[in-house]
Amino acid sequence: MKAAVIAEAGAPWVLADREVPEAGPNDVLVRIRACGICGTDVWMAGGTLSFHEFPLILGHEGVGEVVAVGDGVTSRKVGDRVGVPMAQKVCGVCDFCRQRRPLSFVSAVNCVNSRLTGVNVNGGFAEYLAADANGTVLLPDGISYEDAAPTLCAGYTVWAALRKAGPRPGARIAVVGVGGLGHLAIQYAKAAGYHVTAVTRTPGKHDLARRLGADVVVADGAALKEAGGADVLLHTASSHAAVVDAMAGLRPWGKVVVMGVATDEMLLPAGPLAFQGYEVVGSAHNGMEYLVEALDLVASGAVRPMVDLFPKERVGEAYQAASTGRARFKAVVTF
């Protein structure tokens, strides 16, 4: 099979020949049709994050169809259209797993022997991928592989964050950052019926944010406050400072949901946290049921990822577009 292989940190993504994996017990073999590039992939490729020795086959936004099933598999069959998200399997016996928490990013971080797609086992930037059957998700009818791929992480992330915030009916949602996560967060929040304010300092994104469904677009926290404020701030930005600034427009008892990860320090204002009753919560995936919901919303047409498509022969170009911010907004490689 052909796979995108990274020889060492900072090396280019090169299409190379690799053996087709086998579906072991409880596994399925998936013929990958598309895989999106996530910010985590970029950080791992550059060596900023390290979970496995090079060479690497990354990718945790892989989607395709099941072409073989291993012994013991009853939940999937040949022909099923599936996605393979990052948190594929936990060990089930360590101290953390004994708590019987939902399979999520928190499980991935805390289980001592988790199986993480494209992180500590080979990922979806290949023509075939063997995965635990129960770590896959069935794709709904009507969703294309190109739209399903970015939903497996980016869409999953923002929808799970909104659900974790639990805003009341009629609440005002602010999305800080209009990028790979933010362009989806605006759409999901609008599809759920909320008033949505986009916060971005990039003038060229204002019209786009409105087309995506934002009721109001502002540049900073002061303007957010003047526009009526927000009950929930969804942190999708590549700058923690931008989110802290946006907190100036947060209403009393408001929530900041952190899902975006940046390299600057997040220095929170202690006074408003205490005197306004603010909550700052972290969120990442939070359970497969939210991925199912996120996929269904895309399949319905209420949400549409914006993707730049690259055939596998241009995988190196796709990585460059994602790592430099040239992709608008998700780079998806087709296989």
ChimeraX attribute file (.defattr): number of C-alpha atoms within 10 A of each C-alpha:
attribute: neighborCount
match mode: 1-to-1
recipient: residues
	/A:1	12
	/A:2	18
	/A:3	28
	/A:4	26
	/A:5	24
	/A:6	22
	/A:7	16
	/A:8	15
	/A:9	18
	/A:10	14
	/A:11	14
	/A:12	18
	/A:13	23
	/A:14	17
	/A:15	19
	/A:16	12
	/A:17	12
	/A:18	14
	/A:19	9
	/A:20	15
	/A:21	14
	/A:22	17
	/A:23	20
	/A:24	17
	/A:25	13
	/A:26	17
	/A:27	23
	/A:28	29
	/A:29	24
	/A:30	32
	/A:31	23
	/A:32	25
	/A:33	21
	/A:34	30
	/A:35	34
	/A:36	33
	/A:37	28
	/A:38	23
	/A:39	17
	/A:40	17
	/A:41	21
	/A:42	19
	/A:43	15
	/A:44	21
	/A:45	26
	/A:46	17
	/A:47	15
	/A:48	11
	/A:49	14
	/A:50	14
	/A:51	12
	/A:52	13
	/A:53	11
	/A:54	15
	/A:55	14
	/A:56	24
	/A:57	23
	/A:58	30
	/A:59	26
	/A:60	29
	/A:61	27
	/A:62	39
	/A:63	34
	/A:64	29
	/A:65	22
	/A:66	23
	/A:67	17
	/A:68	18
	/A:69	25
	/A:70	20
	/A:71	11
	/A:72	11
	/A:73	16
	/A:74	11
	/A:75	12
	/A:76	21
	/A:77	16
	/A:78	13
	/A:79	13
	/A:80	15
	/A:81	22
	/A:82	24
	/A:83	29
	/A:84	33
	/A:85	29
	/A:86	27
	/A:87	25
	/A:88	24
	/A:89	22
	/A:90	22
	/A:91	14
	/A:92	15
	/A:93	13
	/A:94	13
	/A:95	11
	/A:96	16
	/A:97	19
	/A:98	11
	/A:99	10
	/A:100	11
	/A:101	12
	/A:102	13
	/A:103	19
	/A:104	20
	/A:105	18
	/A:106	17
	/A:107	22
	/A:108	18
	/A:109	13
	/A:110	14
	/A:111	19
	/A:112	16
	/A:113	16
	/A:114	19
	/A:115	21
	/A:116	24
	/A:117	27
	/A:118	27
	/A:119	23
	/A:120	18
	/A:121	20
	/A:122	25
	/A:123	27
	/A:124	36
	/A:125	32
	/A:126	30
	/A:127	22
	/A:128	28
	/A:129	28
	/A:130	25
	/A:131	31
	/A:132	21
	/A:133	27
	/A:134	16
	/A:135	22
	/A:136	24
	/A:137	22
	/A:138	17
	/A:139	21
	/A:140	18
	/A:141	11
	/A:142	11
	/A:143	18
	/A:144	15
	/A:145	23
	/A:146	23
	/A:147	24
	/A:148	29
	/A:149	34
	/A:150	31
	/A:151	29
	/A:152	26
	/A:153	25
	/A:154	28
	/A:155	33
	/A:156	27
	/A:157	25
	/A:158	34
	/A:159	29
	/A:160	23
	/A:161	25
	/A:162	21
	/A:163	14
	/A:164	17
	/A:165	22
	/A:166	12
	/A:167	16
	/A:168	9
	/A:169	10
	/A:170	10
	/A:171	15
	/A:172	22
	/A:173	27
	/A:174	32
	/A:175	30
	/A:176	34
	/A:177	28
	/A:178	25
	/A:179	21
	/A:180	25
	/A:181	32
	/A:182	26
	/A:183	31
	/A:184	29
	/A:185	34
	/A:186	31
	/A:187	26
	/A:188	25
	/A:189	25
	/A:190	20
	/A:191	14
	/A:192	14
	/A:193	13
	/A:194	20
	/A:195	19
	/A:196	26
	/A:197	28
	/A:198	31
	/A:199	30
	/A:200	23
	/A:201	16
	/A:202	11
	/A:203	11
	/A:204	9
	/A:205	18
	/A:206	20
	/A:207	11
	/A:208	14
	/A:209	25
	/A:210	16
	/A:211	12
	/A:212	20
	/A:213	21
	/A:214	25
	/A:215	15
	/A:216	17
	/A:217	24
	/A:218	22
	/A:219	18
	/A:220	21
	/A:221	22
	/A:222	16
	/A:223	16
	/A:224	24
	/A:225	17
	/A:226	11
	/A:227	14
	/A:228	14
	/A:229	24
	/A:230	28
	/A:231	23
	/A:232	28
	/A:233	30
	/A:234	30
	/A:235	29
	/A:236	28
	/A:237	24
	/A:238	18
	/A:239	18
	/A:240	22
	/A:241	16
	/A:242	20
	/A:243	27
	/A:244	20
	/A:245	17
	/A:246	28
	/A:247	28
	/A:248	19
	/A:249	24
	/A:250	27
	/A:251	19
	/A:252	16
	/A:253	15
	/A:254	24
	/A:255	24
	/A:256	24
	/A:257	23
	/A:258	20
	/A:259	21
	/A:260	23
	/A:261	15
	/A:262	13
	/A:263	8
	/A:264	10
	/A:265	9
	/A:266	14
	/A:267	10
	/A:268	15
	/A:269	12
	/A:270	10
	/A:271	10
	/A:272	15
	/A:273	17
	/A:274	11
	/A:275	10
	/A:276	14
	/A:277	13
	/A:278	21
	/A:279	15
	/A:280	14
	/A:281	13
	/A:282	13
	/A:283	21
	/A:284	21
	/A:285	27
	/A:286	22
	/A:287	18
	/A:288	19
	/A:289	14
	/A:290	21
	/A:291	22
	/A:292	17
	/A:293	16
	/A:294	24
	/A:295	26
	/A:296	19
	/A:297	22
	/A:298	23
	/A:299	19
	/A:300	13
	/A:301	11
	/A:302	13
	/A:303	26
	/A:304	20
	/A:305	22
	/A:306	19
	/A:307	19
	/A:308	18
	/A:309	19
	/A:310	19
	/A:311	13
	/A:312	24
	/A:313	16
	/A:314	16
	/A:315	26
	/A:316	19
	/A:317	17
	/A:318	24
	/A:319	24
	/A:320	16
	/A:321	18
	/A:322	23
	/A:323	19
	/A:324	9
	/A:325	14
	/A:326	14
	/A:327	20
	/A:328	15
	/A:329	21
	/A:330	28
	/A:331	30
	/A:332	31
	/A:333	29
	/A:334	24
	/A:335	23
